[in-house]
Amino acid sequence: MDLFEHLNSEPHNLLPYNGEVFYYGKILTQEQANYYFHALMEKIAWENDKAMIMGKEIITRRKVAWYGDAPFSYTYSGTTKTALPWINELLELKQLAETESKESYNSCLLNLYHTGEEGMTWHSDAEIALKKNGAIGSFSLGAERKFSFKHKKTKHPVAVILEHGSLLVMKGETQTHWLHSLPTTKKVFTPRINLTFRCIVQP
Protein backbone atom coordinates (compact mmCIF):
# COMPACT_ATOMS: atom_id res chain seq x y z
CA MET A 1 0.00 0.00 0.00
CA ASP A 2 1.65 3.23 -1.17
CA LEU A 3 0.97 5.79 1.54
CA PHE A 4 2.97 8.55 -0.12
CA GLU A 5 1.10 8.76 -3.42
CA HIS A 6 -1.35 11.46 -2.36
CA LEU A 7 0.77 13.97 -0.43
CA ASN A 8 -0.66 17.49 -0.39
CA SER A 9 1.14 20.81 -0.85
CA GLU A 10 2.29 22.66 2.26
CA PRO A 11 -0.69 23.90 4.31
CA HIS A 12 -0.94 27.31 5.97
CA ASN A 13 -0.97 28.08 9.69
CA LEU A 14 -4.53 28.07 11.07
CA LEU A 15 -3.60 30.15 14.11
CA PRO A 16 -3.33 33.97 13.77
CA TYR A 17 -0.58 34.28 16.42
CA ASN A 18 1.29 32.56 19.30
CA GLY A 19 1.36 29.11 17.77
CA GLU A 20 1.45 26.89 14.71
CA VAL A 21 -1.30 24.50 13.59
CA PHE A 22 -1.19 23.03 10.10
CA TYR A 23 -4.08 21.09 8.58
CA TYR A 24 -2.96 18.88 5.70
CA GLY A 25 -6.45 17.61 4.85
CA LYS A 26 -6.92 14.09 3.57
CA ILE A 27 -3.52 12.49 3.01
CA LEU A 28 -4.94 8.96 2.81
CA THR A 29 -7.20 7.74 0.05
CA GLN A 30 -10.67 6.55 1.04
CA GLU A 31 -9.52 2.94 0.65
CA GLN A 32 -6.41 3.50 2.78
CA ALA A 33 -8.33 5.38 5.48
CA ASN A 34 -10.96 2.62 5.65
CA TYR A 35 -8.26 -0.05 5.89
CA TYR A 36 -6.48 1.62 8.81
CA PHE A 37 -9.73 2.44 10.59
CA HIS A 38 -10.85 -1.19 10.64
CA ALA A 39 -7.34 -2.54 11.39
CA LEU A 40 -6.92 -0.25 14.40
CA MET A 41 -10.41 -0.97 15.68
CA GLU A 42 -9.51 -4.66 15.78
CA LYS A 43 -5.82 -4.68 16.73
CA ILE A 44 -5.37 -1.84 19.23
CA ALA A 45 -5.52 -2.74 22.95
CA TRP A 46 -8.32 -0.29 23.72
CA GLU A 47 -9.16 0.52 27.35
CA ASN A 48 -11.59 2.96 28.93
CA ASP A 49 -9.71 6.07 29.95
CA LYS A 50 -9.39 7.10 33.59
CA ALA A 51 -9.06 10.55 35.13
CA MET A 52 -8.68 11.84 38.69
CA ILE A 53 -11.15 14.66 39.31
CA MET A 54 -11.23 16.19 42.79
CA GLY A 55 -9.62 13.07 44.19
CA LYS A 56 -12.15 10.72 42.60
CA GLU A 57 -11.35 8.31 39.77
CA ILE A 58 -13.63 8.77 36.78
CA ILE A 59 -13.86 6.15 34.02
CA THR A 60 -14.75 7.60 30.62
CA ARG A 61 -16.75 6.04 27.81
CA ARG A 62 -13.98 7.14 25.48
CA LYS A 63 -11.30 4.49 25.05
CA VAL A 64 -7.57 5.06 24.76
CA ALA A 65 -4.28 3.27 24.07
CA TRP A 66 -0.61 4.25 24.36
CA TYR A 67 2.22 2.93 22.14
CA GLY A 68 5.87 3.86 21.72
CA ASP A 69 9.49 3.11 20.90
CA ALA A 70 10.03 2.04 24.53
CA PRO A 71 7.79 1.41 27.57
CA PHE A 72 7.53 5.15 28.24
CA SER A 73 5.49 6.26 31.23
CA TYR A 74 3.03 9.04 30.46
CA THR A 75 0.99 10.78 33.15
CA TYR A 76 -2.03 12.98 32.41
CA SER A 77 -5.32 13.65 34.21
CA GLY A 78 -3.78 12.09 37.31
CA THR A 79 -3.23 8.65 35.78
CA THR A 80 -0.10 6.98 34.38
CA LYS A 81 0.12 4.73 31.33
CA THR A 82 2.99 2.56 30.05
CA ALA A 83 3.55 2.43 26.30
CA LEU A 84 2.96 -0.82 24.43
CA PRO A 85 5.18 -1.98 21.52
CA TRP A 86 4.24 -0.65 18.07
CA ILE A 87 2.07 -2.63 15.70
CA ASN A 88 2.81 -2.47 11.97
CA GLU A 89 -0.14 -0.23 11.09
CA LEU A 90 0.91 2.38 13.65
CA LEU A 91 4.49 2.37 12.38
CA GLU A 92 3.25 2.92 8.81
CA LEU A 93 1.12 5.89 9.86
CA LYS A 94 3.96 7.26 12.00
CA GLN A 95 6.27 7.20 8.99
CA LEU A 96 3.70 9.07 6.92
CA ALA A 97 3.14 11.67 9.66
CA GLU A 98 6.91 12.17 9.94
CA THR A 99 7.30 12.56 6.17
CA GLU A 100 4.49 15.13 5.94
CA SER A 101 5.37 17.16 9.01
CA LYS A 102 9.16 16.77 8.77
CA GLU A 103 9.15 15.97 12.50
CA SER A 104 10.12 12.88 14.50
CA TYR A 105 7.80 11.02 16.88
CA ASN A 106 8.51 8.22 19.36
CA SER A 107 5.05 7.52 20.75
CA CYS A 108 1.34 7.64 20.01
CA LEU A 109 -1.70 8.24 22.19
CA LEU A 110 -4.86 6.94 20.52
CA ASN A 111 -8.45 7.91 21.33
CA LEU A 112 -11.61 6.08 20.30
CA TYR A 113 -14.81 8.14 20.33
CA HIS A 114 -17.79 5.84 19.76
CA THR A 115 -20.26 8.63 18.83
CA GLY A 116 -20.43 12.41 18.79
CA GLU A 117 -21.62 12.38 22.39
CA GLU A 118 -18.05 11.56 23.41
CA GLY A 119 -15.52 14.39 23.16
CA MET A 120 -12.71 16.21 24.93
CA THR A 121 -12.99 19.34 27.05
CA TRP A 122 -10.69 22.37 26.74
CA HIS A 123 -7.06 21.50 27.53
CA SER A 124 -3.48 21.84 26.32
CA ASP A 125 -0.95 19.04 25.89
CA ALA A 126 1.79 20.41 28.12
CA GLU A 127 2.71 17.42 30.28
CA ILE A 128 6.29 17.46 31.54
CA ALA A 129 7.13 14.24 29.67
CA LEU A 130 6.43 15.86 26.29
CA LYS A 131 9.18 17.60 24.33
CA LYS A 132 8.93 21.37 24.95
CA ASN A 133 7.29 23.02 21.91
CA GLY A 134 7.48 19.65 20.15
CA ALA A 135 5.16 18.68 17.33
CA ILE A 136 2.02 16.56 17.77
CA GLY A 137 0.85 14.86 14.59
CA SER A 138 -2.86 14.07 14.78
CA PHE A 139 -4.44 11.57 12.37
CA SER A 140 -8.24 11.31 12.12
CA LEU A 141 -10.01 8.15 10.96
CA GLY A 142 -13.76 7.60 10.84
CA ALA A 143 -16.45 10.18 11.57
CA GLU A 144 -15.75 13.80 10.69
CA ARG A 145 -15.60 15.98 13.81
CA LYS A 146 -15.13 19.66 14.60
CA PHE A 147 -11.83 20.49 16.36
CA SER A 148 -11.68 23.82 18.21
CA PHE A 149 -8.94 26.13 19.48
CA LYS A 150 -9.22 29.02 21.94
CA HIS A 151 -6.43 31.44 22.87
CA LYS A 152 -5.81 31.36 26.63
CA LYS A 153 -5.73 35.17 27.01
CA THR A 154 -7.65 36.71 24.13
CA LYS A 155 -10.20 33.84 23.79
CA HIS A 156 -9.81 34.12 19.99
CA PRO A 157 -11.57 31.04 18.46
CA VAL A 158 -10.37 28.87 15.59
CA ALA A 159 -12.05 25.67 14.35
CA VAL A 160 -11.53 23.07 11.65
CA ILE A 161 -13.46 19.99 10.51
CA LEU A 162 -11.20 16.92 10.70
CA GLU A 163 -11.87 14.58 7.79
CA HIS A 164 -11.51 10.81 7.47
CA GLY A 165 -7.86 10.12 6.63
CA SER A 166 -6.62 13.63 7.45
CA LEU A 167 -3.59 14.95 9.33
CA LEU A 168 -3.31 17.99 11.60
CA VAL A 169 -0.02 19.07 13.20
CA MET A 170 0.33 21.28 16.28
CA LYS A 171 3.79 22.68 17.06
CA GLY A 172 5.78 25.65 18.36
CA GLU A 173 4.15 27.57 21.21
CA THR A 174 0.64 26.28 20.51
CA GLN A 175 0.33 24.36 23.80
CA THR A 176 1.63 27.35 25.78
CA HIS A 177 -0.87 29.86 24.42
CA TRP A 178 -3.86 27.87 23.13
CA LEU A 179 -6.41 25.39 24.44
CA HIS A 180 -8.04 22.84 22.15
CA SER A 181 -11.12 20.64 22.40
CA LEU A 182 -13.27 18.12 20.56
CA PRO A 183 -16.81 19.42 21.15
CA THR A 184 -19.57 16.90 21.66
CA THR A 185 -22.44 16.72 19.17
CA LYS A 186 -25.67 14.77 18.85
CA LYS A 187 -25.38 14.79 15.05
CA VAL A 188 -22.61 12.16 14.79
CA PHE A 189 -23.56 8.51 15.34
CA THR A 190 -20.45 6.69 14.11
CA PRO A 191 -17.00 6.22 15.71
CA ARG A 192 -13.81 8.20 15.22
CA ILE A 193 -10.23 7.13 15.93
CA ASN A 194 -7.69 9.85 16.68
CA LEU A 195 -3.96 9.07 16.65
CA THR A 196 -1.71 11.69 18.26
CA PHE A 197 1.95 11.04 17.48
CA ARG A 198 4.19 12.69 20.07
CA CYS A 199 7.78 12.94 21.27
CA ILE A 200 8.41 11.82 24.83
CA VAL A 201 11.58 13.14 26.46
CA GLN A 202 13.34 10.28 28.23
CA PRO A 203 14.70 11.01 31.73
N, C-alpha and C positions, 0 to 999 in steps of 0.2 A: 504494500500500500504506500504510494508516494505522497507523503504528507506535505511536501514542499512545492507542489505543482501550482498551488493557488495562492501564493503569497501576495499580499496587498502592498500598495505604495505606502510610504511613511505617513502615519496619521498626524493630526495636529493635537496640541495640548488642549484638553477640555476645560482646564481650570484657568481663570483669568489672572491669578497671582498666587504666590506662596506655595506652589506645588506643581507637580507634573502628573497628569493622567492621560494616557494615550489609549484610544479605542481603535483596534485594528479591524473591527467588524468580523465577518465570517472568514476564518482562515482554513476551515475544514469544509469539504463538500458535504452535501446532505448525506450521502452514503457513508462517508467517513465519520461524521458526527453521530449518525445513528449507530454505527458499529461500536464506537467508544462508549456511547451512552449505555447500551445494553451490556457490553463487556464489564464496565465498571459497576453497574447495578448488581451483577452476578458475582464478581470476583473480589470486590473490596470488602474488608472486614468491618462493616458498618456497625456502629454502636450509638445508642442514644447519648446525646451530649449531656454533660453535667455542669452546673454552675453553682457557686456559693453566693447566696444573696442574703445579706443580713444574718450571716451565720447559719443559714439553713440551706441544705443541698436541694437543688431543683433539677429534675430530670426533664429534658426538653423532648418534644416530639421529633424535632430535627435530629438527624443522625450525622455522625462525623467519623472521620478516620484520619490517621496521621502516619505518613511514610517518609523515609529519608535515607541518605547515604549511610548513616550510622544510627544506633538507637538513641537519638537525641531526646532529651527531656524538654518538654515545652509546657509552660504553665500559663494559663489564662483563665479568667473568671474563677480563680481560686482553685482550679483543678490542674493536675499534671498528667500529661500523656507521654508515652514512650514510643518513638517512631518504629514502625514495622519496615521490613525490607521491601524494596521496590518490586512491583510486578511489571511485566514487559510493557503493558499498555501505558502505565504511568511514565515509564522511561521514554517511550516514544513521544508522548505529549510534552514532557519536560524538554526534550531536544528541540521540538518545534517552538516552544515558548522561548527557549534560549536563542534560537536562530532569529526569531522575529524581533525580540526585545534587545538582543545583543547584551544580555545579562546572564549571570550564572546563578543557578539555584541548587540547593542541596536537600530540600525537603518539600513536602506538600501536605497541606491541610485540606481535606475534602469535606464538603457539606452536602447533605441530601435533604432537599425540601420536598416533601411529598405533594403538597398543594400550595396555592397562593396564601393560605391561611398561616403558613409557617414562614417566618422571615427573620431579620436581624435588626435589632435596635441600633440607634446611633452609637458609634464607637470609633476608635482609631486603633490600628495595629502597631502598638508602640511597646510591646513587651521587651524586657531587657535582653532576652535571648536572640532577638532579631537584629540583623545588621543595621546599624544606624543609617538612616536615609537609603536603605537598600531597596531594591525593586521587588514588587510582588506581582507575579504574572497570574492573572485570573482567567481561567477557561470556563465557559458556560456551555452546558449540554442539557438539552431538554427544553422545558417550557421557557418562553421569553418572559423576562421579569425586568421591572424598573429598578435601577440602581441609583441611589441619591447621594449627593455630597452637600455638606453645609460647613461654611467657614466658621471656625470656633469663635472669632471675635465679631466679624461683620455679619454673620448669618447668611452670607450670599449663597443662594442655592444653585446647584448644577445637577442635572439628571441625564441618564442615558438608558435606552432599552437594550439589554444584553440578549443577543440572538443565539440561537442554537448553533454551536460550533464556532463561537466568537472568542476573541482574546482582548482583555483589558489589562493595562499595566499601570500600576501606581508606583511612583518613585520620587526621589528628591525629598523635599520637606513636606510632602503631602500629609504624612501621619502626624507631623508636628502641628500643622495649622488647620487641618480639615478633619471632620467626622464623616463617616459614610454609613449607609444603611441599606437594607433590602426591605422596603415597605411591604407589609402584608396586603393582600387583595383577595376579594371573594370572586374575582373573575377568572382565576386560573385554577384548573382542576387536575392538572397533570404535574408530574415531578420534574425537578430541576436538580442537576448535579453541578456543583461549583468546585473547581480545583484551584487552590491558591498556592502557587509555587513560591517558595520563600528561601531566604538564606539565613540559616542559624549560625550564630557565632559560637564556636566551641570554646569552652573555658580553658 
